Amino acid sequence: MSKKIGLYIGGRRFDVDVDDEFAKFLEVQMEKDFNIEGNNELKLVMQAYVRKTYELYKQEEKIAEIVKKLEQ
């Protein structure tokens, strides 16, 4: 099953269809980063993107460390 999740950015509504299981996680994350009930300016979207990309970067570093330890 899929679920539709929407967000207003720059006065326009954007909807995405995602798997139900992922939708639960995504909704929690979006509530942390965005105004779910109202409009979000593009600057806020860019800040959220950079923040999430940094989190991914740090995760990749940790994974690389673990792989290196396992290879020793």
N, C-alpha and C positions, 0 to 999 in steps of 0.2 A: 504494500500500500504506500501511497505517497500523501504528503500534506503540503498545502500551499502556504507559504509564509511571505508576508508583504512588509515593505518599508517605504516610507516617503523620503525621497532625496531630491533636494532642489525643487520641491513642489510637485514632483511626479511620483506616482506609486510604482514600485517595482515588485513583482511577485516571482517567487521561485518555487518549483515543486521539488521537494526532497523526500527521501525515505523517512517513514514515521520514526524510526529509532534515532536517526540523525537529527530529525526535526526537534526532538526534545532537547538535545544538546545545543543545537543552533539557537533556539529561542532563548535559552539561558544566557548564552554568550552575547546575543544581540541586545538583550536587556542591559547588559553591562556596558556596551559600547554606544548604543543609540537611544534616541527618544522614540520608543515604540509607538506611542500614541500620537505623535506629531511629526513635523517636518525636521529633516536633518540637512544641514548645509554641507556642501561638498568638502569644506575644510575638515569637518568632523569625520567624514568618510575616509579622507586621506589619513588622518591621524589614527583611526582605527586600523586601517590597512598597515601602516608602518608598525604599529604596536603588535599586531598579530604576526607580521613578518619577522619582527625581532624575537618573539616567542618561538617561532619556528627555527630561527637561526640558533638560539640557545639549545633547543631540543636536538638539533643536528649535531652541535658540539658535544652534548652529553652522549649521544649515540656513538659518535666517533670514538670518544674516550672508552666507552664500554667495549666496543669492538676491538680496540687496541689492546685492552686488558685481556680479553678472551683469546686473542691471537698469541699472547705471550706464553 
